[in-house]
Amino acid sequence: MINKENLFDVKDMRDKGNYQQALNMVNRLIESGETTNDAFILRGQLLESLGQVAYCSEDFWHKINWKAPNEDDLEMIRLTAEAAKAKDWTLINYRLNYIMDRMNGSTGSKISTEIQSRLMENLGRLEGGEFSPELLLDTSWLYTACNNVAFSAVYLKAYKKISTENLEIIDVESGKVNSYFPNISDIYLYLQEETDYTICLVVDNEEDTYHYNMLASLLVKLGKKVIVILPEIDFDIQDEEYDLEYFIQHSFNNAETIGQITYYVPVSILSKGEYLESTRYRLLYLLAEREMGHLPLFAERSTLDQLSDSEIQRKHIHYQFNAFEHINSEWSTCFGYVLGYEKYLSELYHMNIDDALNKKSIYDYSIVIPVRNNSATLANTIESCLNQSYDNYEIIISDNSDRDNYAIENMIRTYDNHRIKYIRTPRNLPIAKSFEYAYLNASGEFIISLGADDALMPDALININQVYNKYPNEDIIMWDTIHYVWPEFMFSNQSDQMIIKRMYEPKVLRTLYLDSQDMLYDVLNFRRSQYAIPLLYINSGFKRAYLKKMLDETGAMIDGIAQDIYTGLANLAIQEKILYLQYPITMAALSSNSSGAVSLKGVTDEETTKARDKEYLDTNIGINVERGLESMIIRTDGDISVVYTSLFRLIDMNCLPDSLIDNIDWKMTIKNIIEQLQYDDIHLERVFISYLNLARFISEDTYQWLINEFNNGDVSFLKNVQNSEKDYFKGIDQHGSLHLDVSDFGVSDVNSAVEFVVKLLQL
């Protein structure tokens, strides 16, 4: 953390008017690795005093706690807004000022008043029949300035439809418009002329009705049929019994259709003023069933969070685009859909998902290898897959590389082997969707998935086939893996490490059943690694038909932030027990190209930040979006936070009981998440403060405990160990696992690692 005495000296220079000298000193502090908010705020203020505030335009974006801002956060927003103004980034300046006003609880500032007045004037002109490209573009601009990006997207789409100009903004169809909003392109996907889905608008408040009515009219101009669910009307039954279906039918009977728009009014049922239930949830479910089993909708975030009853379960509701939320946010319009996960995927992947799920198997096994921009280690993985004595299998190479990267495709062309099937994702996909797409393209009865730096053990398929034939009714088989770290691993203190879980008798395939609930509680209490559950990747395989079961049970398939941990927890929710084979089938390897390894690296400089930003923008179509409970956990580098975001997602979807929350040891959980942060991560302060806020939300006792742990030096952050000596244990540990430095035995890659294990264990 920063030396407060140095900051005091800087402030003293500033107070004396020595702005340039103070700026030079704070710059030296920042260049030396200090990343606290205090230092950057002070630099921004000094730049402002020198008339150079534009230079701090990128200093604060990743430091601000938008959801629960304090005074420092508000100052960072103010400085960012001033920097945007100085660079003539008018939209960003207006939007930040608008957000800042709302955070302060203000509604009457000059900028906010100007934005809202211009917006209402534009809507009035549109209502009066004017429909020019300039008016649509300006209205889109104003909705973005008002922080209603979902509405802005529709007006921008309308502009694109009628404009003859090539708009010089970031390409809307690529999903990059409005930069950091994931899946914004999903809105455009459903507004294409080729898609004939009815669009539903759910209005929560009377004051928003006008905006939604105008949006409905615009959607009709875009060729869409529209359903509008108006605000509920109250009906007090007093002490009388009632039939919910009667009130639902009342909404249908009194629906009003005007042109291409149909209006429904749901009923909120009361008893002597006390709320009982609403027909809105059931109404939406029935409408979704009528509309091809899939109903895209715009609604407030709070509305989506509340949608749940015995008929429309949380697993049937999907969040595709979340608004940018902040304290005192008035508009938080989201985009999502009710029912039809497979229909959404059909649009996303340009394939018929029903056909993919129900097709007959051609092979016994599919070895599936999703890969992105990584040809360096892939050849080793492919070689291990070809080195199988079993006959009836295929190898799927699913290439999710950047559109201008043909390295993997060119590599696959060098192989002359009928087993290898090369496919290319239809667009850049986030990792979970990349795996999902690859699985859906498999034609084997049973799927085994590897990363592009992992390996399959020799006779793996023969051994799995023996177990599969003995237990034909099991959806999942979990097995032992050999852990191996490539020599060039980014954390050099771990390079060349190998861990062999146990000693094995050749061809002795011992199996047992593991209780899913026990595994779940062990993971949550840190008694079992999150990687020691059935991940549907590297440590377990599954029947291809199980994808349909996942869809039926959870409303989705590979739906979380990380394909491995999310599916592992989902499997524990679906399966009562897991068949476990105590024999090595795969080698789970870590290289510097591993996605999981990159997530542990932290962000220690601006170049890393820019690289991550680019990767996010390149793959932000189909990305998972936070649901209600998920927002409790701030996403961080490290895998423990992924466990809890995945857990809360499954709870929110009614796939796991919410009673699990009561069994969480919050002190241990928060501390373990924080201790996966790199000491020199430039996001450290923001994330730590966010977890302090979470601790306070849990209880005052948890908050005070965390404060004391930090003040006493009992919270230890990770140190950057990219260039340090090997420091791992070697020998046999208390659990009987063998730890080795395999560079001592000439091992240089994952294939030679496999050969070494085979010779060592005589497998």
C-alpha positions in Angstrom: 0.0 0.0 0.0 1.1 3.6 -0.6 3.3 5.5 1.7 0.9 8.1 3.3 3.8 10.3 4.2 4.7 10.6 0.6 1.1 11.5 -0.3 1.1 14.0 2.5 4.2 15.7 0.9 2.4 15.7 -2.5 -0.7 17.3 -1.0 1.5 19.9 0.8 3.1 20.8 -2.5 -0.3 21.1 -4.2 -1.7 23.3 -1.4 1.3 25.6 -1.9 0.5 25.8 -5.6 3.4 23.7 -6.8 1.2 21.7 -9.1 3.9 20.4 -11.5 6.3 19.4 -8.8 3.5 17.6 -7.0 2.5 15.9 -10.2 6.0 14.7 -10.9 6.2 13.2 -7.4 2.9 11.4 -7.6 3.8 10.1 -11.1 7.0 8.6 -9.6 4.9 6.9 -6.9 2.6 5.4 -9.5 5.4 4.3 -11.8 7.0 2.6 -8.8 3.9 0.4 -8.6 1.5 2.2 -6.2 -2.0 1.7 -7.4 -4.2 3.0 -4.6 -7.2 5.3 -5.3 -5.6 8.1 -3.3 -2.6 8.4 -5.6 -4.7 8.3 -8.9 -7.2 10.8 -7.5 -4.4 13.1 -6.5 -2.9 12.8 -9.9 -6.2 13.5 -11.6 -6.8 16.6 -9.5 -3.3 17.9 -10.2 -3.8 17.3 -14.0 -7.1 19.2 -13.7 -5.3 22.1 -11.9 -2.7 22.2 -14.8 -5.4 22.2 -17.4 -4.4 18.6 -18.5 -7.3 16.6 -17.1 -7.8 14.8 -20.4 -4.7 12.7 -19.6 -6.5 10.9 -16.8 -9.3 9.7 -19.0 -8.5 6.0 -18.5 -7.2 6.1 -14.9 -10.4 5.2 -13.1 -12.7 3.0 -15.0 -11.5 -0.2 -13.3 -11.2 1.4 -9.9 -14.7 2.7 -9.4 -17.1 0.8 -7.2 -20.2 1.7 -9.3 -22.8 -0.2 -7.2 -21.9 1.2 -3.8 -19.8 4.3 -4.4 -18.1 6.3 -1.6 -16.7 9.8 -1.8 -13.5 8.6 -3.5 -15.6 6.8 -6.2 -17.7 9.9 -6.8 -14.5 12.0 -7.2 -13.1 9.5 -9.7 -16.4 9.6 -11.7 -16.2 13.4 -11.7 -12.6 13.5 -12.9 -13.4 10.9 -15.6 -16.4 13.0 -16.8 -14.1 16.1 -16.9 -11.5 14.1 -18.9 -14.2 13.0 -21.3 -15.3 16.6 -21.7 -11.8 17.8 -22.4 -11.4 15.2 -25.1 -14.8 16.1 -26.7 -16.3 12.7 -25.7 -19.6 14.4 -25.1 -21.7 11.3 -24.7 -19.4 9.8 -22.0 -19.3 13.2 -20.3 -23.1 13.5 -20.3 -23.7 10.0 -19.2 -21.2 10.1 -16.3 -22.7 13.4 -15.1 -26.2 11.9 -15.3 -25.0 8.8 -13.3 -23.2 11.0 -10.8 -26.4 13.0 -10.3 -28.4 9.9 -9.5 -25.7 8.6 -7.2 -26.0 11.9 -5.3 -29.7 11.6 -5.2 -30.0 14.7 -7.4 -32.4 15.0 -10.4 -32.2 18.7 -11.3 -28.6 19.4 -12.5 -28.2 21.3 -15.7 -27.0 18.3 -17.7 -29.6 15.9 -16.4 -32.4 18.4 -17.0 -31.1 19.0 -20.5 -30.8 15.3 -21.4 -34.4 14.5 -20.2 -35.9 17.6 -21.8 -34.3 16.8 -25.2 -35.3 13.1 -24.9 -39.0 14.0 -24.2 -38.9 16.5 -27.1 -37.5 13.8 -29.4 -40.1 11.3 -28.4 -42.8 13.9 -29.0 -41.5 14.4 -32.5 -41.5 10.7 -33.2 -45.0 10.3 -31.8 -46.0 13.1 -34.2 -44.9 11.1 -37.2 -41.3 12.3 -37.8 -39.0 9.4 -38.4 -35.6 10.6 -39.7 -32.2 9.0 -39.2 -31.0 12.1 -37.4 -33.8 12.0 -34.9 -33.4 8.2 -34.2 -29.7 8.6 -33.7 -30.0 11.5 -31.4 -32.7 9.6 -29.4 -30.4 6.6 -29.1 -27.7 8.9 -27.9 -29.9 10.5 -25.3 -31.1 7.1 -23.9 -27.5 6.1 -23.5 -26.8 9.4 -21.7 -29.7 8.5 -19.5 -28.1 5.1 -18.8 -30.8 3.2 -20.6 -28.6 1.3 -23.0 -31.3 -1.4 -23.9 -33.7 1.3 -25.2 -30.7 3.0 -26.9 -29.9 -0.2 -28.8 -33.3 -0.4 -30.4 -33.3 3.2 -31.5 -29.8 2.7 -32.9 -31.0 -0.4 -34.8 -33.9 1.6 -36.3 -31.3 4.2 -37.3 -29.2 1.6 -39.0 -32.2 0.3 -40.9 -33.2 3.6 -42.5 -29.9 5.4 -42.7 -27.9 5.4 -46.0 -24.7 6.5 -44.2 -22.0 4.3 -42.9 -22.1 5.3 -39.2 -18.6 5.8 -37.8 -19.2 4.1 -34.5 -18.1 0.7 -33.2 -19.9 -1.9 -35.2 -23.3 -2.7 -33.7 -23.5 -6.2 -35.2 -20.2 -7.3 -33.5 -21.6 -6.7 -30.0 -19.1 -4.0 -29.3 -21.5 -1.1 -29.3 -21.5 0.6 -25.9 -18.3 -1.3 -25.2 -18.6 -3.1 -22.0 -22.2 -4.3 -22.2 -22.2 -8.0 -22.7 -24.6 -9.5 -25.3 -25.9 -6.1 -26.5 -25.9 -7.7 -29.9 -28.5 -10.2 -28.7 -31.0 -7.3 -29.0 -30.0 -6.9 -32.6 -30.2 -10.6 -33.2 -33.8 -10.6 -32.3 -34.6 -7.5 -34.3 -33.3 -8.9 -37.6 -35.9 -9.2 -40.3 -35.2 -12.9 -40.5 -36.4 -13.6 -37.0 -40.1 -13.6 -36.4 -40.2 -13.7 -32.6 -42.7 -11.5 -30.8 -41.1 -9.1 -28.5 -42.5 -8.6 -25.0 -42.2 -5.4 -22.9 -42.9 -5.6 -19.2 -43.8 -2.3 -17.7 -43.4 -2.0 -13.9 -44.2 1.6 -13.2 -46.9 4.0 -14.6 -44.3 6.7 -15.1 -42.4 4.4 -17.5 -45.5 3.5 -19.6 -44.9 6.3 -22.1 -41.3 5.2 -22.8 -42.4 1.6 -23.3 -45.3 2.5 -25.5 -42.9 4.5 -27.7 -40.5 1.6 -27.8 -43.4 -0.7 -28.8 -44.3 1.6 -31.7 -40.6 1.6 -32.8 -40.5 -2.2 -32.7 -43.5 -2.4 -34.9 -41.8 -0.1 -37.4 -38.9 -2.7 -37.3 -41.4 -5.3 -38.4 -42.1 -6.9 -35.0 -45.2 -8.0 -33.3 -45.2 -6.7 -29.7 -46.8 -7.7 -26.4 -46.9 -5.1 -23.7 -47.5 -6.3 -20.1 -48.8 -3.2 -18.4 -48.5 -2.4 -14.6 -50.6 -4.6 -12.4 -54.0 -3.6 -11.1 -54.9 -4.5 -7.5 -57.9 -6.7 -6.7 -58.7 -7.3 -3.0 -60.6 -10.5 -2.4 -61.0 -9.7 1.3 -61.6 -13.1 3.0 -63.0 -14.9 -0.1 -61.3 -17.9 -1.7 -60.1 -17.4 -5.2 -59.1 -19.2 -8.4 -55.9 -17.9 -9.9 -56.9 -19.2 -13.3 -60.0 -17.0 -13.2 -57.8 -13.9 -12.9 -55.4 -15.1 -15.6 -58.2 -15.7 -17.9 -59.5 -12.2 -17.1 -56.2 -10.8 -18.4 -56.5 -12.8 -21.6 -60.2 -11.9 -22.1 -59.5 -8.2 -21.6 -56.4 -8.0 -23.8 -56.5 -5.2 -26.3 -54.8 -5.4 -29.7 -54.0 -2.2 -31.5 -52.3 -2.9 -34.8 -49.3 -5.1 -34.1 -49.3 -4.4 -30.3 -51.3 -6.4 -27.8 -51.7 -5.1 -24.3 -52.3 -7.3 -21.2 -53.0 -6.1 -17.7 -52.0 -8.5 -15.0 -53.7 -8.7 -11.6 -52.1 -8.3 -8.2 -54.3 -10.3 -5.8 -54.7 -8.9 -2.3 -56.5 -9.9 0.9 -57.4 -7.0 3.1 -54.6 -5.0 1.6 -52.0 -7.8 2.1 -50.3 -9.0 -1.1 -51.0 -12.7 -2.0 -49.7 -13.3 -5.6 -49.7 -11.9 -9.1 -50.9 -13.3 -12.4 -48.0 -11.6 -14.2 -45.6 -14.6 -13.8 -48.1 -17.1 -15.0 -49.3 -14.8 -17.8 -45.7 -14.5 -19.1 -45.2 -18.3 -19.0 -48.4 -18.9 -21.0 -47.6 -16.2 -23.5 -44.1 -17.7 -24.0 -45.6 -21.1 -24.6 -48.0 -19.6 -27.2 -45.2 -17.7 -28.9 -43.2 -20.7 -30.2 -42.1 -21.6 -26.7 -39.8 -18.6 -26.6 -40.5 -15.0 -25.6 -37.8 -12.3 -25.8 -38.5 -9.4 -23.4 -37.4 -6.0 -22.2 -38.0 -5.5 -18.4 -36.6 -3.8 -15.4 -33.8 -5.8 -13.6 -36.0 -5.9 -10.5 -38.8 -7.4 -12.5 -36.7 -10.2 -13.8 -35.4 -10.8 -10.3 -38.9 -11.1 -8.9 -40.3 -13.4 -11.7 -40.8 -16.8 -10.0 -43.7 -18.9 -8.9 -44.8 -22.5 -9.2 -45.4 -22.2 -12.9 -42.6 -19.9 -14.2 -39.5 -21.1 -12.5 -36.4 -19.1 -12.3 -34.6 -21.6 -14.6 -37.0 -20.6 -17.4 -35.9 -16.9 -17.2 -32.7 -15.9 -18.9 -30.8 -12.7 -18.5 -29.0 -11.8 -21.8 -28.2 -8.1 -21.2 -28.0 -6.4 -17.8 -28.3 -2.7 -17.6 -25.5 -0.7 -16.0 -26.8 -0.4 -12.5 -25.8 2.0 -9.8 -27.1 3.4 -6.6 -30.3 5.3 -7.1 -30.6 4.1 -10.6 -34.0 4.9 -12.0 -33.7 2.9 -15.2 -32.2 -0.5 -15.3 -33.8 -2.0 -18.4 -32.6 -5.5 -19.2 -33.1 -7.8 -22.1 -33.8 -11.5 -21.7 -36.3 -14.2 -22.5 -38.7 -16.7 -21.0 -38.4 -20.3 -22.1 -36.5 -21.5 -25.2 -32.8 -21.7 -24.3 -32.3 -24.0 -27.2 -34.0 -21.5 -29.6 -31.6 -18.8 -28.4 -28.7 -21.0 -29.0 -30.0 -21.8 -32.5 -29.8 -18.1 -33.3 -26.4 -17.7 -31.6 -24.7 -20.7 -33.2 -26.5 -20.7 -36.6 -27.6 -24.3 -36.1 -30.7 -26.3 -35.1 -30.1 -27.1 -31.5 -33.1 -29.6 -31.3 -31.5 -31.6 -34.1 -28.1 -31.4 -32.4 -29.5 -32.7 -29.1 -31.6 -35.5 -30.7 -29.3 -36.8 -33.5 -28.2 -40.4 -33.5 -24.7 -41.3 -32.4 -22.2 -42.2 -35.2 -19.3 -43.0 -32.9 -18.9 -44.5 -29.5 -16.8 -41.7 -28.2 -16.1 -38.0 -29.1 -12.9 -36.4 -27.8 -13.7 -32.8 -27.9 -11.0 -30.1 -27.8 -12.2 -26.5 -27.8 -9.3 -24.1 -28.6 -8.8 -20.4 -29.0 -5.6 -18.8 -30.5 -3.4 -21.6 -29.2 -1.6 -23.7 -31.7 1.5 -23.9 -29.6 0.6 -27.0 -27.5 -2.3 -28.4 -29.5 -0.2 -30.9 -31.5 0.8 -32.6 -28.4 -2.8 -33.0 -27.3 -3.9 -34.3 -30.7 -1.0 -36.8 -30.7 -2.2 -38.3 -27.4 -5.7 -38.6 -28.8 -4.5 -40.4 -31.9 -2.4 -42.8 -29.7 -5.4 -44.9 -28.8 -5.9 -48.6 -29.5 -9.7 -48.2 -29.5 -11.3 -47.8 -32.9 -14.7 -46.2 -33.0 -14.1 -42.6 -32.0 -13.7 -39.1 -33.4 -11.6 -36.1 -32.4 -13.4 -32.7 -32.6 -11.2 -29.7 -32.9 -13.5 -26.7 -32.3 -11.6 -23.5 -33.3 -12.7 -20.4 -31.5 -9.8 -18.3 -32.7 -10.0 -14.7 -33.8 -11.5 -14.4 -37.2 -8.2 -13.5 -38.9 -6.3 -16.3 -37.1 -6.0 -19.4 -39.3 -3.0 -21.1 -37.5 -5.1 -23.9 -36.0 -7.0 -24.5 -39.3 -3.7 -24.7 -41.2 -2.3 -27.1 -38.6 -5.2 -29.4 -38.8 -4.9 -29.5 -42.6 -1.5 -31.1 -42.2 -3.1 -34.2 -40.6 -4.3 -37.0 -42.9 -6.5 -38.8 -40.4 -10.2 -39.5 -40.8 -10.8 -39.3 -37.0 -10.0 -35.6 -36.8 -13.0 -33.3 -37.5 -12.3 -29.6 -37.7 -15.1 -27.0 -37.0 -15.0 -23.3 -36.6 -17.3 -21.4 -34.2 -19.7 -19.0 -36.0 -18.3 -16.1 -34.1 -15.8 -15.4 -31.3 -17.4 -17.0 -28.2 -16.6 -16.8 -24.4 -15.1 -19.9 -23.1 -18.3 -21.5 -21.7 -20.1 -21.1 -25.0 -17.1 -22.3 -26.9 -17.3 -25.6 -25.0 -21.1 -25.8 -25.4 -20.8 -25.3 -29.1 -18.2 -28.0 -29.4 -20.2 -30.5 -27.4 -23.3 -29.9 -29.6 -21.2 -30.7 -32.7 -20.0 -34.0 -31.3 -21.5 -37.2 -32.8 -20.3 -39.7 -30.2 -22.4 -41.4 -27.6 -20.0 -40.4 -24.9 -18.0 -37.2 -24.7 -14.5 -36.7 -23.3 -13.3 -33.1 -23.3 -9.7 -31.8 -23.1 -8.0 -28.5 -23.2 -5.5 -27.7 -26.0 -2.5 -28.4 -23.6 -3.9 -31.5 -21.9 -3.5 -35.2 -22.9 -5.3 -38.5 -23.0 -3.6 -41.4 -21.4 -2.8 -44.5 -23.6 -5.7 -47.0 -23.5 -7.9 -44.3 -22.0 -10.8 -45.2 -24.3 -10.4 -48.9 -23.8 -10.5 -48.4 -20.0 -13.4 -46.0 -20.1 -15.3 -48.4 -22.4 -14.8 -51.2 -20.0 -16.3 -49.1 -17.2 -19.1 -47.7 -19.4 -20.2 -51.2 -20.4 -20.4 -52.2 -16.8 -22.4 -49.2 -15.8 -24.4 -48.3 -18.9 -27.1 -46.3 -17.0 -24.6 -43.7 -15.6 -24.7 -40.3 -17.3 -21.3 -39.3 -15.9 -18.0 -41.1 -15.2 -15.4 -39.2 -13.1 -11.8 -40.4 -13.0 -8.3 -39.6 -11.7 -6.1 -37.2 -13.6 -2.4 -36.8 -13.5 -1.4 -33.2 -12.8 1.4 -31.7 -14.9 2.8 -28.2 -15.4 4.5 -27.3 -18.7 8.1 -26.0 -18.4 7.2 -22.6 -19.8 4.4 -22.0 -17.3 4.0 -18.3 -16.4 4.6 -19.0 -12.7 8.0 -20.5 -12.9 8.0 -21.7 -9.3 5.4 -24.3 -10.5 7.0 -25.4 -13.8 7.7 -29.1 -14.4 5.6 -30.1 -11.5 3.8 -33.4 -11.6 1.4 -34.9 -9.1 0.3 -38.5 -9.2 -2.7 -38.9 -7.0 -2.1 -42.6 -6.0 -0.2 -45.7 -7.0 -2.1 -47.8 -9.6 -2.2 -51.5 -10.4 -2.1 -51.8 -14.2 -5.6 -52.5 -15.7 -7.2 -52.7 -12.3 -10.2 -50.3 -12.7 -11.6 -49.7 -9.2 -14.9 -47.8 -9.1 -17.0 -46.4 -6.3 -19.9 -44.0 -5.9 -19.5 -40.5 -4.4 -22.4 -38.7 -2.8 -23.2 -35.5 -4.6 -24.4 -33.6 -1.5 -21.4 -34.6 0.5 -19.1 -33.3 -2.3 -21.0 -30.0 -2.5 -20.8 -29.4 1.2 -17.1 -30.4 1.1 -16.4 -27.8 -1.6 -18.3 -25.1 0.2 -16.3 -25.8 3.4 -13.0 -26.0 1.6 -12.5 -29.7 2.4 -12.5 -30.6 -1.3 -11.1 -28.8 -4.3 -13.6 -27.4 -6.7 -11.6 -29.4 -9.3 -12.4 -32.6 -7.6 -16.0 -32.7 -8.7 -17.3 -33.9 -12.1 -16.5 -30.9 -14.4 -17.6 -32.4 -17.7 -14.1 -31.5 -18.7 -10.7 -33.2 -18.2 -11.7 -35.2 -15.0 -15.0 -36.6 -16.3 -16.9 -37.7 -19.4 -20.6 -37.8 -20.0 -23.2 -39.2 -22.3 -24.1 -36.7 -25.1 -27.7 -37.3 -24.2 -27.0 -35.8 -20.8 -26.9 -32.3 -22.4 -30.7 -32.7 -22.9 -31.1 -33.7 -19.3 -29.1 -30.7 -18.2 -31.4 -28.5 -20.3 -34.6 -30.1 -18.8 -33.2 -29.9 -15.2 -31.6 -26.5 -15.2 -33.2 -24.7 -18.1 -29.7 -24.3 -19.7 -26.6 -26.3 -20.5 -23.1 -24.7 -20.2 -24.5 -21.5 -18.6 -22.0 -20.2 -16.1 -19.0 -17.9 -16.1 -16.6 -21.0 -16.3 -17.5 -24.2 -18.1 -15.8 -26.4 -15.7 -16.8 -25.3 -12.2 -20.3 -24.3 -13.2 -21.0 -27.7 -14.8 -19.4 -29.4 -11.8 -21.8 -27.8 -9.4 -24.7 -28.3 -11.8 -24.0 -32.0 -11.9 -24.0 -32.2 -8.1 -27.4 -30.5 -8.3 -28.8 -33.0 -10.8 -27.1 -36.2 -9.8 -27.6 -37.9 -6.4 -24.3 -39.8 -6.8 -21.3 -39.8 -9.2 -19.5 -42.9 -10.5 -15.8 -42.5 -9.8 -13.0 -44.4 -11.4 -9.8 -44.6 -9.4 -7.6 -44.8 -12.5 -5.9 -42.1 -14.6 -7.6 -41.4 -17.9 -6.3 -37.9 -18.6 -3.4 -35.7 -17.9 -4.6 -32.3 -16.7 -1.8 -29.9 -17.8 -1.2 -26.2 -17.2 0.6 -24.1 -19.7 0.9 -20.3 -20.1 -1.9 -20.6 -22.6 -4.3 -22.2 -20.1 -7.4 -20.0 -19.5 -7.5 -20.9 -15.8 -3.8 -20.0 -15.4 -4.4 -16.6 -17.0 -7.2 -15.9 -14.6 -4.8 -16.3 -11.6 -2.2 -14.0 -13.0 -3.8 -10.7 -12.0 -3.7 -7.4 -13.7 -0.5 -5.6 -12.7 -0.2 -3.0 -15.6 -2.2 -1.1 -18.1 -1.0 -3.4 -21.0 -2.6 -6.4 -19.3 -5.7 -4.3 -18.7 -5.9 -3.4 -22.4 -5.3 -7.0 -23.5 -8.1 -8.3 -21.2 -10.4 -5.5 -22.4 -9.8 -6.5 -26.0 -10.4 -10.2 -25.2 -13.7 -9.3 -23.4 -14.9 -7.2 -26.3 -13.9 -9.9 -28.8 -15.9 -12.5 -27.0 -18.8 -10.7 -25.3 -21.5 -12.3 -27.4 -23.1 -15.2 -25.5 -21.3 -14.3 -22.3 -23.1 -15.2 -19.1 -24.8 -12.3 -17.3 -25.2 -11.9 -13.6 -28.5 -13.0 -12.2 -30.0 -11.7 -8.9 -28.0 -13.5 -6.3 -24.8 -13.6 -8.3 -24.2 -9.9 -7.8 -23.4 -10.6 -4.2 -20.0 -11.9 -5.2 -17.6 -9.5 -6.9 -15.9 -11.3 -9.8 -12.2 -11.5 -9.2 -9.2 -13.3 -10.5 -8.9 -16.7 -8.9 -11.3 -19.6 -9.0 -12.9 -19.4 -5.6 -15.1 -16.5 -6.5 -16.2 -18.6 -9.6 -17.4 -21.3 -7.2 -19.7 -18.9 -5.4 -21.0 -17.0 -8.5 -21.8 -20.5 -10.0 -23.4 -21.6 -6.8 -25.6 -18.5 -6.5 -26.5 -18.7 -10.2 -27.8 -22.3 -9.6 -29.7 -21.2 -6.4 -31.2 -18.3 -8.3 -32.4 -20.7 -11.0 -34.0 -22.9 -8.3 -31.6 -25.7 -9.1 -30.1 -25.7 -5.7 -31.8 -24.9 -2.4 -31.3 -21.4 -1.0 -30.7 -23.0 2.4 -27.2 -23.6 1.2 -26.5 -19.9 1.8 -27.0 -20.4 5.5 -24.3 -23.1 5.5 -21.6 -20.8 4.0 -18.8 -19.8 6.3 -18.6 -16.2 5.1 -15.5 -15.3 7.0 -13.5 -18.2 5.4 -15.1 -17.6 2.0 -14.4 -13.9 1.8 -10.9 -14.3 3.1 -10.0 -17.1 0.7 -11.4 -15.1 -2.3 -9.4 -12.0 -1.3 -6.2 -14.0 -0.8 -6.3 -15.1 -4.4 -5.7 -11.5 -5.5 -2.2 -10.5 -6.6 -0.5 -8.0 -4.2 0.3 -5.7 -7.1 -3.0 -6.1 -9.0 -4.2 -2.6 -10.0 -7.7 -3.6 -9.0 -6.8 -4.7 -5.5 -8.0 -1.7 -3.6 -11.4 -1.6 -5.3 -12.0 -5.3 -4.9 -10.9 -5.3 -1.3 -13.3 -2.4 -0.5 -16.1 -4.3 -2.3 -15.6 -7.3 -0.1 -15.5 -5.1 2.9 -19.0 -3.9 1.8 -20.1 -7.5 1.4 -18.8 -8.4 4.8 -20.8 -5.5 6.3 -23.9 -6.7 4.4 -23.5 -10.2 5.9 -23.1 -8.9 9.4 -21.3 -6.2 11.5 -19.4 -9.0 13.1 -18.1 -10.3 9.8 -17.1 -6.8 8.8 -15.2 -6.1 12.0 -13.5 -9.5 11.8 -12.2 -8.8 8.3 -11.0 -5.3 9.3 -9.1 -6.9 12.2 -7.6 -9.6 10.0 -6.3 -7.0 7.6 -5.0 -4.7 10.3 -3.3 -7.6 12.0 -1.6 -8.7 8.8 -3.5 -11.9 8.7 -4.8 -11.3 5.1 -2.0 -12.2 2.7 -2.2 -11.4 -1.0 -0.5 -13.4 -3.6 3.0 -12.2 -4.7 3.9 -12.2 -8.3 6.0 -15.3 -8.8 6.5 -15.3 -12.5 10.3 -15.4 -12.3 11.0 -17.3 -9.0 12.7 -20.6 -8.2 10.7 -23.8 -8.0 9.3 -24.1 -4.4 6.9 -27.0 -4.5 7.0 -30.1 -2.4 8.7 -33.2 -3.8 8.0 -36.6 -2.4 5.0 -38.5 -1.1 2.5 -36.5 0.9 0.3 -37.5 3.7 -2.5 -38.6 1.3 -0.1 -40.9 -0.6 0.2 -38.6 -3.7 3.6 -38.5 -5.4 5.0 -35.0 -6.2 7.8 -34.7 -8.7 9.9 -32.3 -10.7 9.8 -34.2 -14.0 12.5 -32.0 -15.6 14.9 -34.3 -13.7 13.6 -37.1 -15.9 13.9 -35.4 -19.3 10.2 -34.5 -19.5 9.7 -31.4 -21.7 6.0 -31.5 -22.8 2.7 -33.2 -22.1 3.4 -36.2 -24.3 6.7 -37.0 -22.8 5.0 -36.5 -19.4 2.5 -39.2 -20.4 5.3 -41.5 -21.6 7.1 -41.0 -18.2 4.0 -41.9 -16.2 3.3 -45.0 -18.3 6.9 -46.2 -17.7 6.9 -45.2 -14.0 3.6 -46.9 -13.1 3.9 -49.6 -15.8 0.4 -48.8 -17.0 
